[in-house]
Amino acid sequence: MSSLFGSVDFLAHNMGHVSMRSANSVRKIVTAGDPVKSASVHNKGSSGVFFMANMLNRSASKRSSINAFQNAMTFLQSQADGLRQAEKIYDRMLSLASLSADPMISDQDRMFLSEEFEVLRQQSLTLAKSSLNGTSLFDEAAASSRYEISFGSQLSDQSGIAVEEKDVLYSSGTIEIDVNGGTAGETYSLWQGTQKLFDSGNWRTRGSARTYDYDRFIIEFGPNKPTTFQFKPLSAGTSAQVQIQTPPGYPDNLVDDGNFDNKSYYLGQLGLSDDGSASGWESREGEKYSTLGQVTTQDSNSNLTTLRLEVSSTSLFQVSGRYIPPEAESAVVGNAQDLQVGLNPVGLGLLRENDDANGFPSISIATRADAQKALDSMMLEIQGLGEQFGKVGSSMNRVETSMDAAQDQVLSHEKALSNMVDEDYAKDLLELSKTRISRSQNAALLTQAMNLHQDIVNILI
């Protein structure tokens, strides 16, 4: 009797153990879709769980990059469509300019051509400002057409207040100003509308305005950035007298003797000591300042494109300036923790004549002379479109390559995870099958034992 009851207890206990194994297998199978949970329930240790979690995070990061790349491709395709539209507009404008340049057409016909030309020009400018989901498709600073803008030719080299104002076409950028006023000194200031951007204070140099060296200020400004300046000492100039507007003109009319004749003046005016170099400034080359010594700047708060260079002097002075348009900013797409691709900035032209003396007037075909100028300008703009198409194509190739690489890496990670999970999944299915068979066998034996137990009881009774 004791052995019989012991067998029943054993079968009952064994069924409980098998049921627990079965439940554990079921739990593992349920978590098979989640590699991290699967690694945890399979007791792979912290390193195994960390490995799978890290692989999942990397896959998620790459999926984020793939999504960004897909959006970038849509953006680039929109840019390409815009360029193709601009190409059609430019081709028609070139054709109209060619017709208007014909001396045989009447003034009335030329007027009709001019009206259509102006409508197309406005369409092109509107296209240049188009956007996709709030992001501008084109950056005017990236246009192929560039405009050389200089200052100084209209400034008189005599005492008083001299002013030169120009439309530089952009509301930000850099302007280099080379000055030489002699020991009396002059105040050089740069204005954007009513906003003063830069003030040199009373700036002095050695000798007279027509002898020795110039000093250079490099001023960077823009409505969304602080105004800064760099100072660059120059060594070209001797005791020989020169005039800036006398051929060959500045700076080709200067002899560079390698001496920094203004050293004691500019170091004192900037409030800094000699660093021991030939210029006394070498260690500070390229440093940007908002205020230094007597030189001050103010931030731009305007989108105006007009700059005014003003010189307040009590004696003769020489000044020469050069405006440098802002650099177009490249966009970056992709996850910062993963693959990233820089997109080339793309721009459409401003459709102006490259004539600094006349203030870069808009391209026109109102007269035959205007039409002849427009022909040259439109040819340059059409050539520039080829460059812009090349930028878009280059960006597309790099985005596609990176997207393919990211997709391959995601597939590789998923395959590795799948192999690891599938291996555990197969083991768990086998274990579940075994436990179910074992539990069925134990249940059958227990039923037989219980029946036998009942029969024995009946006999004893």
C-alpha positions in Angstrom: 0.0 0.0 0.0 2.8 2.5 0.9 4.5 1.9 -2.4 1.2 2.5 -4.3 0.6 5.7 -2.4 4.2 6.7 -3.0 3.8 6.1 -6.8 0.6 8.3 -6.8 2.5 11.1 -4.9 5.4 10.8 -7.4 3.1 11.0 -10.4 1.3 14.0 -9.0 4.6 15.7 -8.1 6.0 14.9 -11.6 2.9 16.3 -13.3 3.3 19.5 -11.4 7.0 19.7 -12.4 6.2 19.0 -16.1 3.4 21.6 -16.1 5.9 24.2 -14.8 8.3 23.3 -17.6 5.5 23.5 -20.1 4.4 27.0 -18.8 8.0 28.2 -19.0 8.3 27.0 -22.6 5.0 28.8 -23.4 6.3 32.0 -21.8 9.5 31.8 -23.9 7.6 31.2 -27.1 5.3 34.2 -26.4 8.4 36.4 -26.0 10.0 35.1 -29.2 9.0 38.2 -31.1 10.9 40.4 -28.8 14.7 39.6 -28.9 15.4 41.5 -25.7 12.7 39.8 -23.7 13.6 36.5 -25.3 17.3 36.9 -24.2 16.1 37.7 -20.7 13.8 34.7 -20.3 16.4 32.4 -21.8 18.8 33.5 -19.1 21.5 34.7 -21.6 22.9 37.0 -19.0 23.3 40.7 -19.0 25.8 40.7 -21.9 23.4 38.8 -24.1 20.5 41.1 -23.2 22.7 44.2 -23.8 23.9 42.8 -27.2 20.4 42.3 -28.4 19.2 45.6 -27.1 22.1 47.4 -28.7 21.5 45.7 -32.0 17.8 46.7 -31.8 18.7 50.3 -31.0 21.2 50.4 -33.9 18.5 49.0 -36.3 16.0 51.7 -35.0 18.6 54.4 -35.6 19.2 53.2 -39.1 15.5 53.1 -39.8 15.3 56.7 -38.6 18.1 57.6 -41.1 16.3 55.7 -43.9 13.1 57.7 -43.2 15.2 60.9 -43.3 16.9 59.8 -46.6 13.5 59.1 -48.2 12.3 62.6 -47.2 15.5 64.0 -48.6 14.9 62.2 -51.9 11.5 63.8 -52.1 13.1 67.2 -51.4 15.8 66.7 -54.0 13.3 65.6 -56.6 11.3 68.8 -55.9 14.5 70.8 -56.4 15.1 69.0 -59.7 11.6 69.7 -60.8 12.0 73.4 -59.9 15.3 73.5 -61.9 13.6 72.0 -64.9 10.8 74.6 -64.7 13.4 77.3 -64.4 15.2 75.9 -67.5 12.1 76.3 -69.5 11.6 79.9 -68.3 15.2 80.8 -69.0 15.1 79.3 -72.5 12.1 81.4 -73.3 13.7 84.5 -71.9 16.8 83.9 -73.9 14.6 83.5 -77.0 12.8 86.8 -76.3 16.1 88.6 -75.7 17.3 87.3 -79.0 14.2 88.6 -80.8 14.4 92.0 -79.0 18.0 92.4 -80.0 17.1 92.2 -83.7 17.4 95.8 -85.1 14.7 95.1 -87.6 11.7 94.7 -85.2 9.5 97.6 -84.3 9.4 99.4 -81.0 5.8 98.1 -80.4 6.9 94.5 -81.0 9.8 95.0 -78.7 7.4 96.3 -76.0 5.3 93.2 -76.3 8.4 91.0 -76.0 9.6 93.1 -73.0 6.3 92.6 -71.2 6.4 88.8 -71.6 10.1 88.8 -70.6 9.3 90.7 -67.4 6.4 88.3 -66.5 8.8 85.4 -66.9 11.5 87.1 -64.8 9.0 87.5 -62.0 7.9 83.9 -62.3 11.5 82.8 -62.0 12.0 85.0 -58.8 8.8 83.5 -57.3 10.1 80.0 -58.2 13.4 80.8 -56.4 11.4 81.4 -53.2 9.3 78.2 -53.4 9.4 75.8 -50.5 8.4 72.2 -49.5 6.8 71.6 -46.1 8.1 75.0 -44.9 11.7 74.4 -46.1 13.0 76.6 -48.9 13.9 74.6 -52.0 16.5 77.2 -53.1 19.2 79.3 -51.4 19.9 82.5 -53.3 23.4 82.5 -51.9 24.1 79.2 -53.8 23.2 80.7 -57.2 25.8 80.3 -59.9 25.7 84.0 -60.8 28.0 86.1 -58.6 28.3 89.8 -58.4 31.5 91.7 -57.7 30.8 94.6 -55.4 33.5 97.1 -54.4 33.6 100.2 -52.2 35.9 103.2 -52.3 35.8 104.4 -55.9 33.1 107.0 -55.1 34.7 108.2 -51.9 36.7 111.4 -52.1 40.1 111.5 -50.5 39.6 114.9 -49.0 38.5 116.0 -45.5 34.9 116.0 -44.5 32.3 113.3 -44.5 32.3 110.9 -47.4 29.6 108.4 -48.0 29.2 105.5 -50.5 26.0 103.4 -50.5 25.4 100.3 -52.5 22.8 97.5 -52.8 24.8 94.4 -52.1 21.8 92.2 -52.9 22.0 90.2 -49.7 21.2 91.1 -46.1 24.3 89.3 -44.7 27.8 88.7 -45.7 31.4 89.9 -45.2 33.0 93.2 -46.2 36.7 93.8 -46.2 37.8 97.5 -45.7 41.4 98.6 -46.2 42.1 102.0 -44.7 45.0 104.4 -44.6 44.5 107.9 -43.2 47.8 108.9 -41.8 48.6 110.2 -38.3 45.6 112.6 -38.2 43.2 109.6 -38.3 39.7 109.1 -39.6 36.6 107.3 -38.4 35.4 104.6 -40.7 31.9 103.2 -40.1 29.6 100.7 -41.9 25.8 101.1 -41.9 22.9 98.9 -42.9 20.0 101.4 -43.3 19.9 103.3 -40.0 21.8 100.6 -38.1 25.5 101.2 -37.5 27.3 97.8 -37.8 30.9 98.9 -37.4 32.9 101.9 -36.0 36.6 102.1 -36.1 36.9 105.1 -33.8 39.5 107.7 -34.9 41.9 105.3 -36.7 45.4 106.4 -37.3 48.3 105.1 -39.4 51.9 106.0 -40.0 52.8 109.0 -42.2 50.2 110.3 -44.6 47.3 108.7 -46.4 49.5 108.3 -49.4 52.5 106.6 -47.8 53.2 103.4 -45.9 50.8 100.6 -45.0 47.1 100.0 -45.0 45.2 98.2 -42.2 42.4 95.8 -43.0 39.1 95.2 -41.1 37.1 92.1 -42.1 33.5 92.6 -40.9 30.9 89.8 -40.9 27.2 90.6 -40.3 23.7 89.2 -40.8 20.3 89.5 -39.2 20.6 86.2 -37.3 24.1 86.4 -36.2 26.4 88.6 -34.1 28.4 91.2 -36.0 32.1 90.6 -35.7 35.4 91.9 -37.1 38.8 90.6 -37.7 41.9 92.8 -37.9 44.6 92.1 -40.4 47.8 94.2 -40.5 49.2 94.7 -44.0 52.8 95.3 -45.0 52.5 96.6 -48.5 53.5 100.3 -48.7 56.6 102.4 -48.3 57.5 106.0 -47.9 56.8 106.5 -51.7 53.6 108.4 -52.2 50.7 106.7 -54.1 47.1 107.4 -54.9 44.5 104.6 -54.8 42.8 105.7 -58.0 46.0 106.2 -60.0 46.7 103.3 -62.4 47.6 100.6 -61.7 45.6 101.3 -58.6 45.4 99.7 -55.1 46.9 97.3 -54.2 49.0 96.8 -57.3 50.6 100.3 -57.0 52.2 99.3 -53.6 55.6 97.8 -53.0 55.6 95.2 -50.2 58.8 95.7 -48.2 57.7 93.2 -45.5 57.7 95.9 -42.8 54.6 96.5 -40.7 54.9 100.3 -40.5 51.6 100.8 -38.5 52.4 98.3 -35.7 52.6 100.8 -32.9 49.5 102.5 -34.0 47.2 99.5 -34.4 48.4 97.8 -31.3 47.7 100.9 -29.2 44.3 101.5 -30.8 43.2 97.9 -30.2 44.6 97.9 -26.7 46.8 94.8 -27.0 50.6 94.2 -26.6 53.1 93.1 -29.2 53.1 89.2 -29.4 56.7 89.2 -30.6 56.0 88.5 -34.2 56.9 90.7 -37.1 53.4 92.2 -37.2 52.9 92.0 -33.4 49.6 90.3 -34.3 50.5 86.9 -35.8 49.1 84.9 -32.8 45.8 86.7 -33.1 45.4 86.2 -36.8 41.8 85.1 -37.7 40.4 86.0 -34.2 36.9 87.5 -34.3 35.9 90.3 -32.0 32.7 92.3 -31.3 34.6 95.0 -29.4 38.3 95.5 -29.1 40.0 98.7 -27.9 38.3 101.6 -29.6 36.7 99.5 -32.4 33.0 98.5 -31.8 30.3 96.6 -33.6 26.5 96.3 -33.3 24.3 93.4 -34.4 22.2 93.7 -37.5 18.5 93.8 -37.0 17.4 94.4 -40.6 16.8 92.4 -43.8 17.9 95.4 -45.8 20.4 94.7 -48.6 21.8 98.3 -48.7 25.2 99.0 -47.1 26.7 102.4 -46.6 30.4 103.0 -46.0 31.0 106.4 -44.3 34.3 108.1 -43.6 34.5 111.1 -41.3 37.8 112.7 -41.8 39.8 115.9 -41.0 42.5 115.2 -43.6 43.2 113.1 -46.7 42.4 109.4 -46.5 42.5 106.3 -48.7 39.9 103.5 -48.4 39.1 100.4 -50.5 36.3 97.9 -49.7 35.1 94.6 -51.1 31.9 92.9 -50.3 31.8 89.1 -50.2 28.3 87.4 -50.4 27.3 84.9 -47.6 28.2 81.3 -48.0 25.2 79.0 -48.7 24.6 76.6 -45.8 24.6 72.9 -46.5 21.9 70.8 -45.0 22.6 67.5 -43.3 20.1 64.6 -43.3 20.2 61.3 -41.4 20.4 60.3 -37.7 23.2 62.1 -35.8 24.1 58.8 -34.2 24.3 57.0 -37.5 24.7 57.7 -41.2 24.5 61.3 -42.3 24.7 62.9 -45.7 25.3 66.6 -46.5 23.1 68.1 -49.2 24.6 70.6 -51.7 22.9 74.0 -51.5 21.1 74.8 -54.7 20.1 78.3 -55.9 18.5 80.2 -58.7 20.0 83.5 -60.0 18.8 87.0 -59.1 18.5 87.9 -62.9 20.4 91.1 -62.6 23.1 92.7 -64.8 26.5 92.2 -63.4 27.2 96.0 -63.4 28.5 97.3 -60.1 28.7 100.9 -61.4 24.9 101.0 -62.2 23.8 99.1 -59.1 23.1 95.7 -60.7 19.9 96.6 -62.5 17.3 93.9 -63.3 17.7 92.1 -66.6 15.5 93.8 -69.2 14.9 93.8 -73.0 13.0 97.1 -73.1 15.6 98.4 -75.6 17.9 96.8 -78.1 20.9 97.7 -75.9 19.3 96.1 -72.9 18.4 93.0 -74.9 22.0 92.6 -76.0 23.1 92.7 -72.3 20.3 90.3 -71.4 21.5 87.8 -73.9 24.9 87.5 -72.2 23.3 87.4 -68.7 20.8 84.7 -69.7 23.5 82.6 -71.3 25.3 82.7 -67.9 22.2 81.9 -66.0 21.5 78.9 -68.3 25.0 77.6 -67.8 24.6 78.0 -64.1 21.5 75.7 -64.2 23.8 73.0 -65.4 25.9 73.5 -62.3 22.8 73.4 -60.1 21.6 70.2 -61.7 25.0 68.7 -61.0 24.6 69.6 -57.3 21.2 67.9 -57.1 22.5 64.8 -58.9 25.5 64.6 -56.6 23.3 64.8 -53.5 20.9 62.2 -54.8 23.7 59.7 -55.5 25.1 60.1 -52.0 21.6 59.9 -50.4 20.8 56.7 -52.4 24.1 55.1 -51.6 23.7 55.9 -47.8 20.1 54.7 -47.9 21.1 51.4 -49.5 23.9 50.9 -47.0 21.5 51.6 -44.1 18.9 49.2 -45.5 21.6 46.5 -45.9 22.7 47.0 -42.3 19.1 46.8 -41.0 18.5 43.5 -42.9 21.8 42.2 -41.5 20.8 43.0 -37.9 17.3 41.6 -38.4 18.7 38.4 -39.8 21.2 38.0 -36.9 18.4 38.7 -34.4 16.1 36.3 -36.2 18.6 33.5 -36.2 19.2 33.9 -32.4 15.5 34.1 -31.7 14.6 31.2 -34.1 17.1 28.9 -32.5 15.6 29.5 -29.1 12.1 29.3 -30.5 12.8 25.8 -32.0 14.2 24.6 -28.7 11.2 25.8 -26.8 8.8 24.2 -29.2 10.6 20.9 -28.8 10.6 21.3 -25.1 6.9 22.2 -25.1 6.1 19.1 -27.2 8.1 16.9 -24.8 6.5 18.3 -21.7 3.0 17.8 -23.2 3.8 14.1 -24.0 5.2 13.6 -20.5 2.3 15.3 -18.9 -0.2 13.1 -20.9 1.7 10.0 -19.9 1.8 11.0 -16.2 -1.9 11.8 -16.3 -2.7 8.4 -17.8 -0.6 6.6 -15.2 -2.1 8.7 -12.4 -5.6 7.8 -13.6 -4.7 4.1 -13.7 -3.2 4.4 -10.2 -6.2 6.1 -8.9 -8.6 3.5 -10.4 -6.4 0.7 -9.0 -6.4 2.5 -5.7 -10.3 2.6 -5.8 -10.5 -1.1 -6.6 -8.2 -2.0 -3.7 -10.3 0.1 -1.4 -13.5 -1.7 -2.6 -11.9 -5.1 -2.0 -10.8 -4.1 1.5 -14.3 -2.8 2.3 
